[in-house]
Amino acid sequence: MANNRNPLSYTGRVKADTARLGDAQFDSGDFSVDDNGKVSLAAASVAETFSTDSGTVTPASSAITVSGGEGIDTSGSGSTLTISGEDASTSNKGVASFAAAEFDVSSGAVSLADEGIRQDFWDYDYVNAKFHDPVISVQADGTVASGVDTEVNVMHVGDGIMMEQYNIGTKTIIVPTISASGLLVSLDQTDDEGAEFGLGITTRSRCAFTAQTDACFVEVTATFADASGVDPFYVGFRKLEGYNSTLGSYTDYFVLGVEGTANPNKIQFQTNLNGGVAATTDSTDTWADAATKTIRVNVSAGGVATGLIDGASPTTEPSTFTFDADTIIPFIWFLHGTTSPGDIHITSFKCGLQ
């Protein structure tokens, strides 16, 4: 090609590459070029916008996929893609922070802080007795354990846990024993005799809580060889006061357990408030020979007491029962019945803050 006024020659095409300018060709799948040479992105060429959480754009030559996952969210606005973490929960993976009172974190390394284990698991506010060690029992004054009626023996049941045994009736079998089935507490197996088990009757006793302040619980797992021979066996909370051989003589209590002489035996509630008349409510659930069940009594921070049988609410429950703002303590209280008293094993005793 030549121009007589301004001579210009063109000898060949220079192709563009990553290091120099030159002629370029646009892929029709990714770009459009109008008659004036204006170049635009094709509608489906690259991700011009991203959808929230998950989105897929498929250009002619490649694919871009943005996928939100558990614990991670993505969001898009125009050409901006934002990736953020979700807060972790009991059911969702995600981003978690660590309480400064419980943990130390340095350069991403997490360790327990000094005194970081919550004190409610150590300072008398939590007990988990599993009864796998031999029982050591003495009287409160350190002398040999006694079987005399109304005597109090102090038992070491393992794991640093001390329990008190209050005798209801004079006994020849004095101390509960450990077996493959748990702690055998049935002692003499004599009609109208039994015991109360707990953690002490002072304000400094383990699991001595303040009703209408502390949300607390007591939970016992037990097995009766003969359910008809237990009359009654109760688990629950009572107001802090001295021991008594008659359950109904305690002024304030809320208990759940077995009472009756049948097999299966009735699971019932018994309650009393401010020294009134004891009230019994039949849950309509039952406990059969050789069955193992877990009885739990919860007291809310408002003082409202409720019961659970094997983790579920009973079929029938008593009217709302609310403890006054008293010190309350967990306890087990039982007597043998007239009909064929049998072995009573406790495999677990727990109490603490909810």
PyMOL commands that set and color helices and strands:
alter all, ss='L'
color gray80, all
select helices_A, chain A and resi 119-121+227-229+247-249
alter helices_A, ss='H'
color red, helices_A
select strands_A, chain A and resi 31-33+39-41+54-57+64-67+72-77+80-85+103-106+109-112+126-129+136-139+152-156+162-168+177-179+182-184+194-198+209-210+216-224+230-239+253-258+265-272+279-287+292-299+304-309+321-322+327-336+344-353
alter strands_A, ss='S'
color yellow, strands_A
deselect
rebuild
show_as cartoon
